[in-house]
């Protein structure tokens, strides 16, 4: 009888969902100094069993590219990993979104909508509030 229970548990384990389960929090854009460029920050959490990758970000407000900072040097990248049971964090001085060729200068109180595109998961629409230029989040970044 123990064998039957063990075999049933193995069958159920084999049927487990092995996909990413993504949520986004803490999204914001500091009010930019420039009229046509801005940076954006957020946290993508993956509570799923499978990793995923952020492959692009689109916005009707302008071009958006992914950047990472290594050793003080900023570099545009084509994808960033979202680890299983982990996070992809965008924060000042590290990974960030770069907005270029903005159609209007975002000002404090505005909201910029972006769509995050992933290698495996469905796109996620995020509304990014524009905060003061000196805004520092209390958690998550």
N, C-alpha and C positions, 0 to 999 in steps of 0.2 A: 504494500500500500504506500509506503514511503517513496518508492520508485515512481509511482503514478503521480504523486504530488510534485516531485522533482521534475518529471518530464513535462507536466503542465506548466510549471513555472518557467521552464526553458522555452516552451512554445510561446508563452506570453511575452517573455523578454525579447524573443525574436521578432515579435510584432510591434514593438515599441516604436513610437514616432521618432525618427532621427532627423528632425528638421530644425532649423533655426526658429526662434520665437523672439522677435525683435520689438523693442519699445524705445521711444525717444523721449528724453527729458532735458530740462535745463537749456533749451534753445534760446539764443539771443544774438543780437548784432549790436556792438557798441556803435553809437552814433559816429559815423565817419567824419574825418576832417575833409577828405577829398569828395568832390561831387560825383565822381564816377567809379570809385573803388571803396570796398568795405571788407571786413572780415566777419566770419560767423563761427559760433561755437555751440556745441551741443554734446550730449552723451547718448550713444546707441548701446543699449543693453541687450544681451542675447541670453535668455534663460533656457534656450533649447540645447539639444544634444549635438547639434551639427554646427560647424563654423560656417560663416558666410563672408562675403566681401562687399563693401560699398564700392560700386564701380563708377558712379557718376551722380551729379546733383544738377537738376535743372530748375530754372525759375523764369517766369515771365518778366521779371524785373531786370534781368541782365544775365551775363555769362557767369557760371560758377565752376570753379576748379577745386580739386582736392590738393592740399599741401601738407607736408610734414616738415618738421624742423629737426635736424640732426647736427649736433655740435655747433649750434648757432646759425647754421645755413638753412635757408628755406628752399624747398624743392617741390615742384609740382609732381604729383604721382597720378597714376591711372586707376589705382585701387588701393583700398586699405582693409585689412583683415578685421572681422568682427568675430572674436573667438567664441566657441561654445562655452556657455556658463561664464561669460566674461563681458567686457565692455570695450568699445572704441570711444575714446574721449577726445574731444576737440576743445582745446583751451589755449589761452594766450601763451605764446612762446613754444608751442608744440603743434600737434595736428590742428588744422583749421580749414575753414572754407574761405576761398577768396572770391569775392564778387567783383566783376569787372564790367566795364561798359554799361553801368547802371543807367536806366532810363530816367531816373529821378534820384535825388539825394535823399536817402532815408534819414528821417529826423526822429528824435525821441518821441515815443508814443505811436509811431507807425508800426505796421506789421509787414514783413516780407514773407511770402509763401514760397517754399521750395518743395521739390519732390526728390526723395532719395531713391536711387536705383541700386539694386543688389544683384549679385551673380545668381543667387538661388531664390530669394524671397521676393514677394510682390513689392512694388514701390510703396513708399510711405510719404504722405503729404504732411509737412510740418509748417506751422505758422511761427515765424521767428519775430518776437517783439524787438523793437529797437530801443535800447536802453541808453542811459547817459554814457558819454565817452569814457568816464572813469568808473563805470559799474564793475563791481567784483562780486561774482556769485559766492554765496556762503557755503554751498556744498556741491559736489559732483564734478567740479572742474579743478 
